[in-house]
Amino acid sequence: MKKILIGAAVLIVLGVVFMRGGSQKAAPGTTTVTVWHWMTDRQDAFQKLAAQYEQQTGVKVAFELYAPSDAYSQKIVAAAQARVLPDIFGILDKKEIIASFIQSGFVADLTADFKAENGAWEKSLYEKALNVNRFDEGNIYKVTPGIYGVPIDVTNIQMLYNKNLLKKAGIAAPPKTFDDFLAAGAALKRVGVPGFVSGWGELWMADAFASNYAFNIMGEDKIMATYRGEVPYTDPDWIKVFQVFATLRDKGIFAEGIVTKPNKFAEQDFALERAAFAFNGSWCVNVYRNMNSNLEYGAMLPPAIGDKYPMKVWGGAGSSFVVNNISKNRIPAVNFLKWLTAKEQQAFLANETHNLPANREALSSIPSVLAEFAGVMDSTTHPTVWKYNEKSLVIEAFDKGLQSIIIGEKTPQQVAEDVQKIKTREMEKEKSRQKK
């Protein structure tokens, strides 16, 4: 952990300017819970909630905003090194790094708090969101089993469809099967409407789309067996996953430039009705509202290829807070997070910021499009909760292979062979290290 902290702290350059929200000064003798966060779209809502909480309890809550998120992450690492972390903060990093914060004593185990009162707090929140913050028995990070974070919202990534553009093409209902989707793409093409846009210049989004179809085509067990090295990427089922991208390319369904398009530009294309379908996360509801408040659209699962295995989409906790384990305000911090994730406050945040609430009971108070995202939370999965994860160099080869298929540079078979070569090489390296 020390190496991680020192290495990351070096990244902090003198003169970096953080955008900050106004922190509140406490009166002498008054308890103040300090919260560091990075969510620029929620600062005003947080301040309103802080004022309400102080009025109800007499406890001040100081929300301090540090943005952008990469600068925030650097600040958290430096604060951990100096042991000056606030009472409540978030860790924007892989589960491996979160585990290192826990093992270094910076994050409180909240399991007992969640289980109190017959588990009322735990039961009120989405299980998939809690799982992102949970470490199970026998986890590879050797963290004591427990729940270490509090989700304040949830998210998932789905397909979006423009109702007016589908109507223009004579499409009565959004497609449920992959064949229906291809037919819809052809109908849209006849009326001059681009079919499908997404920010696949950001490779992780294309990776998520491929993952959806891998779950649908071969199921979780076979995917995990691949990551363990027991099933090769040249297996026919993986060829089918790669073929999804080749088919969409050959049918002319992709919007021009999808392979290099940053997500913010893809969001503009869909919001301004320059494409009928998009692949994006639930955060898009707020984005589209600001870009085109008159946009009529809905959310749906990616159209399935088969029915042997369910379609799974990436989702879980969107943003989470942890409690500083060495804070003198540990109990007030936990009490505030319980209040923040209660039904009324979650409904307020959802309507103010158009993010999905982590509290199930707040769903009745959210906009209809958000409700469509919420409706598939039981169909979500995420790499942070998988039993195994693929090696980073293999993921890189996989994702770049998707790009090469989309631009017609390689066939699905060629990409599968390329990825397997990297996989074999990385496994041999690992075996060599284990022997030493």
Secondary structure as UniProt FT lines:
FT   HELIX           2..9
FT   TURN            10..11
FT   TURN            14..15
FT   TURN            28..29
FT   STRAND          32..37
FT   HELIX           40..42
FT   HELIX           43..57
FT   STRAND          60..65
FT   HELIX           69..82
FT   STRAND          88..89
FT   HELIX           95..103
FT   TURN            104..105
FT   HELIX           111..124
FT   HELIX           127..132
FT   STRAND          134..135
FT   TURN            137..138
FT   TURN            140..141
FT   STRAND          146..147
FT   STRAND          150..151
FT   STRAND          153..162
FT   HELIX           163..168
FT   TURN            169..170
FT   HELIX           178..190
FT   TURN            191..192
FT   STRAND          196..197
FT   TURN            200..201
FT   HELIX           203..218
FT   HELIX           220..228
FT   TURN            233..234
FT   HELIX           236..250
FT   TURN            251..252
FT   TURN            256..260
FT   HELIX           263..271
FT   TURN            272..273
FT   STRAND          277..281
FT   TURN            282..283
FT   HELIX           284..291
FT   TURN            293..294
FT   STRAND          297..300
FT   STRAND          313..317
FT   STRAND          320..324
FT   TURN            325..326
FT   TURN            328..329
FT   HELIX           330..340
FT   HELIX           343..353
FT   STRAND          356..357
FT   HELIX           360..365
FT   HELIX           368..374
FT   TURN            375..376
FT   HELIX           377..379
FT   STRAND          380..381
FT   HELIX           383..385
FT   HELIX           392..406
FT   TURN            407..408
FT   HELIX           412..435
//
